Amino acid sequence: MMPSPNPSAPHADIQAGLEPLITITKDAMQATNTIIVARMQSEIDLIPTLAGHLIAAGGKRMRPMLTLAGALLAGANKEQMDNAARLAASVEFIHTATLLHDDVIDESDMRRGNKTASAIWGNEASVLVGDFLFARAFELMVETGEISVLGRLSAAAARITEGEIAQMLLAGNPGAARADYFRVIEAKTAELFAAAAETGAMVGGADKPLSDAMRDYGMALGIAFQITDDALDYAASSEDMGKAVGDDFKEGKITLPVILAWQDGDETERKFWQRCLQEGEIGDSDLKEALAILENHNAITRSLAEARQHAETAAALAETWSFSSNGTAEALVAAARFAAERTL
């Protein structure tokens, strides 16, 4: 059971940001990046070219950093940190594979400000390279020699796929329940955050209470991250998002801002959401109308406030850990708050 947010905690003044986490994991991330580059190689040139296109595009690398932070928090030795680096690379491969598959399913043309792999090389190549990265991820898990870690990340990979299928089934249903939305984001997004943090602690030698707490931390952080992402799809600029604003709207995705607007909306507004999201009849001015309805019900602001609640749940967990000289717990507090405070 995750603790409730505690704004009055001793370290409530720690500011949101990823820099502390980047700093404490810098050396381990260098080792992780070396593994990533080595393991995405193949005698089939298209594989490293296509995989490298997405990996080189950047991203925050929060998931692998959480794996490494979990190991550091547990007081990992050199051998354990080497295994944590393998796991961190595995987590990044799982994440990249899901992005490749997502872009095919969503028919997306842009990601992180660049053309998607599917837009450049086609759907078939993107799916197959995603499968290759999944296979590499499992190779790296096996190399740690930790069967419990293999079981945990395997279960996470299955749950992520379940989440994607659940999202597909939810699409076009603006009257969906909040509980359905949260089931989707917990599975498709937060589960990998949770597994990354938990398995990092596990290979670092953590006891079960600490590894369980890292799992809960990752889950709360991941939920905050996804709610924020869904809210920003309607609020940020295309340049900030690295994709077209309103992509979720055009794809019929059901996210928290839409659910809140539907719940508060009148019959006319609900018919609008049904026409656009359920029937797929979207005109040139409909995104502007959707934004106006969301603004009328304060749906984006309310969604971001909910994201902050989950971020503070994660921060409250981290605040209970030992604030050691390496600054891991402090960095995890700052990272949790970043998940809800980021603007892109």
C-alpha positions, 0 to 999 in steps of 0.5 A, a space after each residue: 500500500 502506497 503512502 499518501 502524499 505528505 507535503 509537510 515532510 522534511 524534504 518537501 523543499 526539494 525542487 522538481 528536476 532530473 539533474 540530480 538523478 542524471 548526476 548520480 547515475 552518470 557513470 553507470 549510464 555510460 556503462 549502460 549506453 555502451 551496452 545499448 550500442 553493442 547489443 543493438 548491432 547486427 549483421 543486418 544493417 537495417 537493425 542498428 540503423 533503425 533502432 539507433 534512429 529512435 535511441 539516438 533521438 534522445 528522450 529522458 532515459 528515466 526508466 534505465 536511470 531508475 534501475 541504476 538508482 534502485 541499485 545505488 539506493 540498495 548499496 550495490 557493489 561493483 559486480 551488482 552495478 554491472 548487472 544493474 547496467 545490463 538491466 538498465 539497457 534491457 529496460 531501455 530496449 523494452 521501452 524502445 521496442 514498445 515505442 516502435 510498435 506504438 508508432 505503427 499502431 498509432 500511424 504516427 509520423 513524428 516522435 521527439 521532433 523526428 520522423 518515426 521509424 515507421 514513417 521512414 522504413 515502413 511498418 514491417 521493418 519497425 515491428 521486426 526491429 522492435 521484436 529484435 530489441 525485445 529479444 536482446 532485452 531478454 538476453 541481457 536479463 538472463 546474463 544477470 543470473 537473477 531468475 527473479 529479475 527475469 520473471 519480474 521483467 518478463 511479467 512487466 513486458 506481458 502487462 505492457 502489451 495488455 495495457 496497449 490492447 486495453 487502450 485499443 479497446 478503450 479508444 473511441 469511448 469518451 464515456 469510459 470510466 476513470 478506473 478503465 483509464 487508470 488500468 490502461 496507464 498503469 499497465 502500458 506506462 507505469 508498469 515499466 517504471 515500477 519494474 525498472 526501479 524494483 529490479 534495480 534494487 533487487 540486483 543491488 541486494 535490497 531486501 524485499 521491503 526496499 525493493 517493494 517500496 521502489 516498485 511502488 515509487 516507480 508505479 506512482 511516478 509512472 502514473 504521474 508521468 503519463 497523466 502529465 503526458 496526456 494533459 500536455 497533448 492538449 496544452 503544449 506546443 508542437 515544438 515542445 512535444 515533438 509531435 503534433 498537438 492533439 494527436 491523441 484527439 485525432 487518434 480517438 484516444 481516451 485520456 483523463 482530460 477527455 474523461 473529466 470533460 465528458 463527466 462534466 459536459 452537457 448533451 451537446 458537448 457529449 455529442 461532440 466527443 462521440 462524433 469526433 472520438 467514437 465515429 471518427 468524424 473530425 473537421 478542421 475546426 474540431 481540435 479548437 472546439 475540443 480545446 475550448 471544451 476542455 478549458 471550459 471544464 478546467 480539465 487540463 489543469 485538473 489532470 495536472 493537479 492529479 498528476 502532482 498528487 501521484 508524484 507526491 506519493 512517489 516523493 513521500 516514499 523516497 523521503 522515508 529512505 535514508 538520505 545518504 551521502 550519494 544523494 540517491 533518495 534526494 534525487 528520487 524525490 526530485 525526479 518524482 516531482 519532475 514527472 508532474 512538473 515537466 512541460 514536455 
